[in-house]
Amino acid sequence: MTKIFKNSIVLFILLHLCSFSVFAHEGAIKGTVNDSLSGEKVEGVTIHLVGTNQITSTDLLGNFTFSDLHPGAYQLRFSSLGYEALIKSVEVTGNETSKISVLLNPSIIVLSEVMIAPKGEIGSTMQTISKIDIELRPTQSSQDVLRMVPGLITAQHAGGGKSEQIFLRGFDIDHGTDIKLDVDGIPVNMVSHAHGQGYADLHFLTPEVIDYVDFNKGPYYAQHGDFNTSGYASFKTKIIWIKVPLSWKPEDLIPTAWLACSIFWIKR
């Protein structure tokens, strides 16, 4: 029993000495990163030990550390937003800590070109009444299409015969004073009228000719002019292409008014 105990103690000492000898030759790298122009410490610099999976970053004082490294030559890659990337070679020896100081050169950030498109951008479907929206809902007049704008309400009084009273998100627009309306870019709002400045009567526009409506709310769109206080609604009409025979002559032209009626006529 005593012999077994002694052998266990000897084995424990040998294993301890072996482990100590294994880790005794490990080295480390410590360093600081400074701005080459101002000399200030640079925080948050990413440092990659090239050829390994070890990555660290500098602290508030620009310091960093890599520990438990086998003796040999290493390469450190330094990168940070606003600075040029830098690769620095370091030699690590056993039982020693290699200390380095790094200076990063500031660099100008060049952004790629940004394209702003009028159609098809993200979120554009939230400000457009499309053709299918109009076709799926019963409409008797262009005012029914206008009411499809979220938050917009119209009301007719005094027996009709004039523009509806318009309300948008609780904003009393009267007969169009504070909303800009146009059809194919042609303003509907009248600059001066007995019912008020900006009077807009859309009854001349039949819903069958409307292709889609572009709208938005708020006074943020200077291109839509003075009446865009609470928002705007731009009506776009349909484009009809008619195939003309090769033997067509000017005298064969169908009157435009009759052609429009034949295309958009609907029984009510």
C-alpha positions as a printed Julia matrix, in Angstrom:
268×3 Matrix{Float64}:
   0.0    0.0     0.0
   2.87   2.34    0.92
   4.68   1.48   -2.33
   1.59   2.29   -4.41
   1.22   5.63   -2.62
   4.86   6.54   -3.28
   4.53   5.62   -6.96
   1.44   7.85   -7.26
   3.31  10.8    -5.76
   6.24  10.31   -8.12
   3.88  10.07  -11.13
   2.08  13.26  -10.11
   5.38  15.16   -9.78
   6.57  13.93  -13.17
   3.32  14.93  -14.9
   3.44  18.34  -13.25
   7.04  18.89  -14.37
   6.17  17.8   -17.92
   3.24  20.16  -18.16
   5.34  22.98  -16.79
   8.06  22.29  -19.33
   5.5   22.27  -22.16
   4.02  25.68  -21.3
   7.26  27.18  -20.14
   8.33  27.94  -23.71
   5.13  29.74  -24.79
   5.44  33.42  -25.73
   3.1   36.4   -26.13
   2.63  39.58  -28.1
   1.58  42.86  -26.52
   1.29  46.2   -28.18
  -0.41  49.56  -28.61
  -1.98  51.24  -31.64
  -1.73  54.99  -32.18
  -2.88  57.48  -34.8
   0.12  58.44  -36.95
  -1.02  62.09  -37.21
  -2.42  62.95  -33.79
  -0.57  60.32  -31.75
  -3.79  59.44  -29.92
  -4.64  55.88  -28.92
  -6.96  54.15  -31.38
  -9.78  52.1   -29.87
 -11.57  49.19  -31.57
  -8.85  48.29  -34.09
  -9.34  44.72  -35.33
  -6.12  42.67  -35.16
  -5.9   39.3   -36.93
  -3.07  36.85  -36.32
  -2.54  35.83  -39.95
  -2.66  32.07  -40.54
  -4.65  31.39  -37.34
  -8.18  31.89  -36.06
  -7.07  34.31  -33.35
  -8.58  37.8   -33.57
  -8.64  40.55  -30.97
  -9.22  44.31  -30.79
  -7.68  47.24  -28.99
  -9.16  48.52  -25.73
  -9.86  52.12  -24.67
  -6.13  52.77  -24.32
  -5.25  51.19  -27.67
  -3.7   48.09  -26.08
  -3.97  44.49  -27.31
  -2.53  41.08  -26.32
  -1.99  37.65  -27.89
  -0.9   34.99  -25.4
   0.16  31.3   -25.45
   1.99  31.55  -28.76
   4.59  29.06  -29.92
   8.0   30.55  -30.71
   8.29  31.68  -34.33
   7.5   34.45  -36.81
   3.97  35.87  -36.97
   2.17  38.46  -39.04
  -0.44  40.79  -37.53
  -3.03  42.48  -39.72
  -4.46  45.76  -38.35
  -7.7   47.19  -39.76
 -10.13  49.87  -38.64
 -12.73  52.12  -40.27
 -11.08  55.37  -41.32
  -7.54  53.94  -41.36
  -5.36  52.18  -43.9
  -4.91  48.45  -43.27
  -1.45  47.46  -42.06
   0.43  44.14  -41.8
   3.3   43.95  -39.32
   5.73  41.05  -38.72
   6.62  40.01  -35.16
   9.12  37.44  -33.86
   8.03  35.47  -30.77
  10.61  33.71  -28.57
  10.01  31.28  -25.74
   9.24  32.58  -22.26
   9.18  36.18  -23.52
   6.59  38.8   -24.43
   7.23  40.65  -27.66
   6.18  44.29  -27.39
   5.34  46.38  -30.44
   4.0   49.83  -31.18
   1.89  50.41  -34.3
   1.02  53.64  -36.09
  -2.04  53.65  -38.37
  -2.4   56.18  -41.16
  -5.85  57.82  -41.46
  -7.56  57.26  -44.82
 -10.41  58.96  -46.67
 -13.61  56.91  -46.86
 -14.89  56.83  -50.43
 -18.55  55.79  -50.72
 -19.93  54.15  -53.83
 -22.44  55.91  -56.07
 -26.05  56.08  -54.84
 -28.83  55.98  -57.44
 -32.21  57.55  -56.64
 -34.94  56.26  -58.94
 -38.49  57.69  -59.24
 -40.11  54.28  -59.73
 -39.72  50.84  -58.2
 -37.92  51.84  -55.0
 -38.61  50.06  -51.72
 -41.86  51.26  -50.16
 -43.25  52.76  -53.37
 -46.2   50.35  -53.3
 -47.35  52.02  -50.08
 -47.96  55.33  -51.9
 -49.61  54.11  -55.1
 -53.21  53.14  -55.87
 -52.63  50.59  -58.61
 -54.81  49.55  -61.51
 -55.93  46.36  -59.76
 -56.96  48.34  -56.64
 -59.28  50.46  -58.79
 -60.72  47.48  -60.71
 -61.52  45.44  -57.59
 -63.58  48.19  -55.94
 -66.88  49.67  -57.14
 -66.35  53.2   -58.41
 -68.93  55.67  -59.76
 -66.68  58.69  -59.99
 -63.1   59.81  -59.53
 -64.04  60.81  -55.97
 -64.43  57.1   -55.15
 -60.87  56.55  -56.35
 -59.66  59.52  -54.3
 -61.21  57.97  -51.17
 -58.89  54.96  -51.63
 -56.05  57.11  -50.31
 -55.5   55.9   -46.72
 -56.83  58.43  -44.2
 -58.72  60.49  -46.8
 -62.48  61.09  -46.49
 -64.79  63.06  -48.79
 -68.28  64.41  -48.14
 -70.82  66.01  -50.5
 -73.31  68.59  -49.31
 -75.85  71.06  -50.68
 -77.14  68.55  -53.22
 -73.91  68.13  -55.16
 -72.89  69.94  -58.29
 -69.5   70.96  -56.95
 -66.31  69.56  -55.49
 -66.55  67.36  -52.4
 -65.43  68.44  -48.96
 -62.1   66.67  -48.32
 -60.6   65.58  -45.0
 -57.14  64.01  -44.74
 -56.0   62.6   -41.4
 -58.28  65.02  -39.59
 -57.11  67.99  -41.68
 -60.05  70.02  -43.03
 -59.02  70.62  -46.65
 -62.32  72.31  -47.58
 -62.81  71.84  -51.36
 -59.12  71.31  -52.12
 -57.4   74.24  -50.44
 -54.73  72.13  -48.77
 -54.26  69.15  -51.08
 -52.61  69.27  -54.47
 -54.5   67.35  -57.18
 -53.41  66.9   -60.78
 -54.22  64.7   -63.77
 -51.22  63.73  -65.93
 -49.35  66.68  -64.46
 -52.11  69.2   -65.25
 -53.18  71.04  -62.06
 -56.79  70.61  -60.96
 -56.64  73.17  -58.15
 -57.96  76.59  -59.14
 -55.89  79.48  -57.86
 -58.98  81.59  -57.21
 -62.59  80.49  -56.69
 -65.69  81.52  -54.77
 -65.45  78.39  -52.63
 -61.87  79.13  -51.67
 -58.35  79.2   -53.0
 -57.28  75.81  -54.39
 -60.8   74.66  -55.28
 -60.43  71.28  -57.04
 -63.32  69.57  -58.83
 -62.46  66.08  -60.15
 -65.89  65.24  -61.55
 -64.66  65.74  -65.12
 -62.44  62.65  -64.7
 -64.2   59.31  -65.21
 -62.76  56.36  -63.25
 -62.51  54.21  -66.4
 -59.63  56.32  -67.75
 -57.58  56.21  -64.52
 -54.57  53.9   -64.68
 -53.11  54.55  -61.21
 -52.78  57.25  -58.56
 -49.54  58.39  -56.96
 -50.09  59.97  -53.54
 -48.39  60.92  -50.32
 -49.16  62.83  -47.14
 -47.45  65.75  -45.47
 -45.99  69.1   -46.61
 -42.63  67.59  -47.59
 -42.81  67.62  -51.39
 -41.84  71.05  -52.74
 -42.16  69.86  -56.35
 -45.95  69.69  -55.86
 -46.34  73.38  -55.11
 -48.28  75.58  -52.67
 -51.39  73.43  -52.2
 -49.38  70.46  -50.86
 -50.09  71.34  -47.21
 -51.58  68.02  -46.1
 -50.6   65.91  -49.13
 -51.01  65.37  -52.84
 -52.66  62.94  -55.29
 -51.5   62.63  -58.89
 -53.86  60.79  -61.25
 -52.31  59.02  -64.23
 -54.59  58.11  -67.13
 -54.38  55.01  -69.31
 -52.34  54.95  -72.49
 -54.16  53.19  -75.35
 -52.15  52.09  -78.36
 -54.18  51.72  -81.57
 -52.88  49.7   -84.5
 -53.08  51.84  -87.65
 -53.15  50.07  -91.08
 -50.29  50.77  -93.47
 -52.8   52.22  -95.92
 -53.94  54.82  -93.38
 -54.66  58.3   -94.68
 -55.26  61.52  -92.74
 -58.84  61.73  -93.97
 -59.51  58.27  -92.5
 -58.78  59.49  -88.95
 -61.67  58.85  -86.57
 -62.62  61.95  -84.58
 -60.74  61.95  -81.28
 -63.87  62.59  -79.18
 -65.74  59.66  -80.74
 -62.68  57.42  -80.31
 -62.4   58.27  -76.62
 -66.09  57.52  -76.08
 -65.87  54.19  -77.86
 -62.91  53.06  -75.77
 -64.1   54.18  -72.34
 -67.88  53.94  -72.77
 -69.54  51.91  -70.05
 -73.18  51.26  -69.27
 -74.21  52.73  -65.93
